[in-house]
Amino acid sequence: MASHEGMIAMFNNKLMDFVDDLGGVIGHVPEYKLIATSAKFLAKFQEAQNQSVFDRYVAQPYGDFIRSKDEAFFLEEQYTDVSGGVVSLLKGVWRSIGDEDKEAIWAHLHILLVLSERCKALA
């Protein structure tokens, strides 16, 4: 079984893959660069922080939607991302991106959700 530190490293590696892949979908949105830079900085200098932020602003409020690939939280106004993070950015472009990109986003989010849960379990 992986250590907590090892699981955090796996989470950060997968998050960096996701952030890089999102560049093709939301790279034109000004906030994307801020999110990408922040995630990379935290992965390097405050390793556990990305997982903590993901858990608080994505996994806890949207975990059930991610598990069931329910795009309602991307489409309905009542589901807001108060952090101004990646969910907000995706909400802004969700209707305009292709099915292949959507599937890739779901896959990334699902893996990040599983890794985040494992990080919490080992903490």
C-alpha positions as CSV (number, residue, x, y, z in Angstrom):
1,M,0.0,0.0,0.0
2,A,1.3,3.5,-0.8
3,S,2.2,6.0,1.8
4,H,0.3,9.2,2.3
5,E,3.2,11.1,0.7
6,G,3.3,8.7,-2.2
7,M,-0.5,9.0,-2.8
8,I,-0.2,12.9,-2.6
9,A,2.5,12.7,-5.3
10,M,0.3,10.5,-7.4
11,F,-2.6,12.9,-7.0
12,N,-0.4,15.9,-8.0
13,N,1.0,14.0,-11.0
14,K,-2.5,13.2,-12.2
15,L,-3.6,16.8,-11.5
16,M,-0.8,18.1,-13.6
17,D,-1.8,15.8,-16.5
18,F,-5.4,17.1,-16.2
19,V,-4.3,20.8,-16.1
20,D,-2.1,20.3,-19.1
21,D,-4.9,18.5,-21.0
22,L,-7.3,21.3,-20.1
23,G,-5.1,23.8,-21.9
24,G,-6.6,22.7,-25.2
25,V,-10.1,23.2,-23.9
26,I,-9.9,26.3,-21.7
27,G,-6.4,27.6,-22.4
28,H,-7.9,30.7,-24.0
29,V,-9.7,31.6,-20.7
30,P,-7.5,34.1,-18.8
31,E,-8.1,32.3,-15.4
32,Y,-6.7,29.1,-16.8
33,K,-3.1,30.3,-16.5
34,L,-3.7,31.3,-12.9
35,I,-5.1,27.9,-12.0
36,A,-2.3,26.1,-13.9
37,T,0.4,28.2,-12.3
38,S,-1.1,27.8,-8.8
39,A,-1.5,24.1,-9.1
40,K,2.1,23.6,-10.3
41,F,3.4,25.9,-7.5
42,L,1.5,24.0,-4.8
43,A,2.5,20.6,-6.2
44,K,6.1,21.7,-5.8
45,F,6.1,23.6,-2.5
46,Q,3.0,22.6,-0.6
47,E,2.4,19.1,-1.8
48,A,-0.8,18.3,0.1
49,Q,-2.5,21.5,-0.7
50,N,-3.8,20.6,-4.2
51,Q,-5.5,17.5,-2.8
52,S,-7.0,19.5,0.0
53,V,-8.4,22.2,-2.3
54,F,-9.7,19.5,-4.8
55,D,-11.5,17.8,-1.9
56,R,-13.1,20.9,-0.6
57,Y,-14.1,22.6,-3.9
58,V,-14.6,19.6,-6.2
59,A,-14.9,16.2,-4.5
60,Q,-17.2,17.2,-1.6
61,P,-19.7,19.3,-3.5
62,Y,-19.6,17.5,-6.9
63,G,-18.3,13.9,-6.2
64,D,-21.7,12.3,-6.8
65,F,-22.1,14.1,-10.1
66,I,-18.6,13.0,-11.2
67,R,-19.2,9.4,-10.2
68,S,-22.4,9.3,-12.3
69,K,-21.1,11.5,-15.1
70,D,-24.1,13.8,-14.4
71,E,-23.3,17.0,-16.3
72,A,-26.1,18.9,-14.4
73,F,-23.5,20.6,-12.2
74,F,-21.8,22.0,-15.3
75,L,-25.1,23.1,-16.9
76,E,-27.4,24.3,-14.1
77,E,-26.9,27.6,-12.4
78,Q,-27.9,26.4,-8.9
79,Y,-24.6,24.5,-8.7
80,T,-21.9,27.1,-8.3
81,D,-18.2,26.8,-7.7
82,V,-17.5,29.5,-5.1
83,S,-13.8,29.0,-5.4
84,G,-13.8,30.4,-9.0
85,G,-11.8,27.3,-9.9
86,V,-11.7,24.7,-12.6
87,V,-15.4,23.8,-12.2
88,S,-16.4,27.5,-12.9
89,L,-14.1,27.5,-16.0
90,L,-15.6,24.3,-17.3
91,K,-19.1,25.5,-16.7
92,G,-18.4,28.4,-19.0
93,V,-17.3,26.2,-21.9
94,W,-19.1,22.9,-21.2
95,R,-21.8,23.4,-23.9
96,S,-19.3,24.2,-26.6
97,I,-16.8,21.4,-26.1
98,G,-16.9,18.1,-28.0
99,D,-17.9,14.7,-26.6
100,E,-14.4,13.4,-26.8
101,D,-13.1,16.2,-24.6
102,K,-16.0,15.8,-22.2
103,E,-15.2,12.1,-21.8
104,A,-11.5,12.9,-21.2
105,I,-12.6,15.5,-18.5
106,W,-14.8,12.9,-16.8
107,A,-12.0,10.4,-16.8
108,H,-9.6,12.9,-15.3
109,L,-12.1,14.0,-12.7
110,H,-13.0,10.4,-11.7
111,I,-9.3,9.4,-11.3
112,L,-8.6,12.6,-9.2
113,L,-11.7,11.8,-7.1
114,V,-10.5,8.3,-6.4
115,L,-6.9,9.5,-5.6
116,S,-8.2,12.2,-3.4
117,E,-10.3,9.7,-1.4
118,R,-7.2,7.5,-1.0
119,C,-5.2,10.5,0.2
120,K,-7.8,11.2,2.9
121,A,-7.9,7.6,4.0
122,L,-4.2,7.6,4.5
123,A,-3.9,10.9,6.3
